[in-house]
Amino acid sequence: MKEALIFSQKVAQLSKALWKVIENDLQQWLKPFNLNISEYQILWVGYHLHAASISEIAELGVMHVSTAFNFSKKLEERGLLQSLKRDDNKRNTYIQLTDKGKEIIIRLLESYQPEENDLVSATLPLRNIFGKFPELSELTAIIRNTFGEKFINTHEQMFQHFEKEFIDEKEK
C-alpha cells in the first residue's frame, strides 16, 4: 500500500507540473490563432482522421463529449470545420475540417518555434546526451493500460501520418 500510494502521489504531482509547462507552451503557441487547447485538439484529430465523430474527437482529444460538441460548434461558426451526418448513421454527428480549418492547422504547425517551447528546452539536455528526445515508453504503457490499445494505435497512426507529411525547413 505504501509503495502504491507514494507512486500515485508522485505521478500526480509530476504530471501536474508537466501539464503546467505543456499548457503554457500550447497557450502561447495557439494565442495568435485565437484557439484554445480544446479547439486545437479537435482540429488536430479532425485533420488526421478526415471525418471523425464527436465521440471519437472526445476520446482521442481526452475531453468530455459535451466539450467536444460545444467547441466543435464554435469552430464550425468560425468556418474551420463542418458537421456532417452519414447516410448509414444519422444518429452520430461527424466533423470534417474545411479548407480554412486545414489551412489554420498548417499555418499553426509552420509557426512552431522549438526555442520558444519550455518543454523542448527542458528536454534538450537529454536529446544532446542520447541523440534523440525521450521515447516515453513507460508513460505510453500506462496510458495504453488506462485508455486502451485502440487509443494508442490511433495516436501512433496520426503521428506517423504527420511525420510522413512533415517537411522540415532543411528539406525544402
Backbone hydrogen bonds, N-H to C=O, Kabsch-Sander energy under -0.5 kcal/mol:
donor,donor_aa,acceptor,acceptor_aa,energy
5,L,1,M,-2.8
6,I,2,K,-2.7
7,F,3,E,-2.5
8,S,4,A,-2.8
9,Q,5,L,-2.3
10,K,6,I,-2.6
11,V,7,F,-2.7
12,A,8,S,-2.3
13,Q,9,Q,-2.6
14,L,10,K,-2.8
15,S,11,V,-2.8
16,K,12,A,-1.9
17,A,13,Q,-2.1
18,L,14,L,-2.7
19,W,15,S,-2.9
20,K,16,K,-1.8
21,V,17,A,-1.6
22,I,18,L,-2.4
23,E,19,W,-3.6
24,N,20,K,-2.2
25,D,21,V,-2.4
26,L,22,I,-3.0
27,Q,23,E,-2.8
28,Q,24,N,-2.2
29,W,25,D,-2.1
30,L,26,L,-2.8
31,K,27,Q,-1.7
33,F,30,L,-1.8
34,N,31,K,-1.9
35,L,30,L,-1.2
40,Y,36,N,-2.4
41,Q,37,I,-2.5
42,I,38,S,-2.2
43,L,39,E,-2.4
44,W,40,Y,-3.2
45,V,41,Q,-2.7
46,G,42,I,-2.6
47,Y,43,L,-2.5
48,H,44,W,-1.7
49,L,45,V,-2.5
50,H,46,G,-1.5
51,A,49,L,-2.7
52,A,95,I,-1.9
54,I,93,T,-1.8
57,I,53,S,-2.6
58,A,54,I,-2.7
59,E,55,S,-2.5
60,L,56,E,-3.0
61,G,57,I,-2.4
62,V,58,A,-0.5
62,V,59,E,-0.7
63,M,58,A,-2.5
68,A,64,H,-2.3
69,F,65,V,-2.7
70,N,66,S,-2.8
71,F,67,T,-2.5
72,S,68,A,-1.8
73,K,69,F,-2.1
74,K,70,N,-1.7
75,L,71,F,-2.4
76,E,72,S,-2.3
77,E,73,K,-2.3
78,R,74,K,-1.4
79,G,76,E,-1.5
80,L,75,L,-2.7
81,L,75,L,-0.7
82,Q,96,Q,-2.8
84,L,94,Y,-3.3
86,R,89,N,-1.0
89,N,86,R,-1.0
94,Y,84,L,-3.0
95,I,52,A,-3.1
96,Q,82,Q,-2.1
98,T,80,L,-1.7
102,K,98,T,-2.6
103,E,99,D,-2.5
104,I,100,K,-2.1
105,I,101,G,-1.8
106,I,102,K,-2.3
107,R,103,E,-2.9
108,L,104,I,-2.5
109,L,105,I,-2.6
110,E,106,I,-2.4
111,S,107,R,-1.5
112,Y,109,L,-0.9
116,E,113,Q,-2.2
117,N,114,P,-1.6
118,D,116,E,-0.6
121,S,117,N,-2.5
122,A,118,D,-2.4
123,T,119,L,-1.2
123,T,120,V,-0.5
124,L,120,V,-1.5
126,L,123,T,-0.8
127,R,123,T,-2.0
128,N,124,L,-3.0
129,I,125,P,-1.7
130,F,126,L,-3.0
131,G,127,R,-2.3
140,T,136,L,-2.7
141,A,137,S,-2.2
142,I,138,E,-2.1
143,I,139,L,-2.5
144,R,140,T,-2.8
145,N,141,A,-2.2
146,T,142,I,-1.2
147,F,143,I,-3.6
148,G,143,I,-0.6
148,G,144,R,-1.6
152,I,148,G,-1.6
153,N,149,E,-3.0
154,T,150,K,-2.7
155,H,151,F,-2.1
156,E,152,I,-2.7
157,Q,153,N,-2.4
158,M,154,T,-2.3
159,F,155,H,-2.5
160,Q,156,E,-2.3
161,H,157,Q,-2.5
162,F,158,M,-2.5
163,E,159,F,-2.8
164,K,160,Q,-2.2
165,E,161,H,-1.9
166,F,162,F,-2.0
168,D,166,F,-0.5
171,E,168,D,-1.5
172,K,168,D,-0.8
172,K,169,E,-0.8
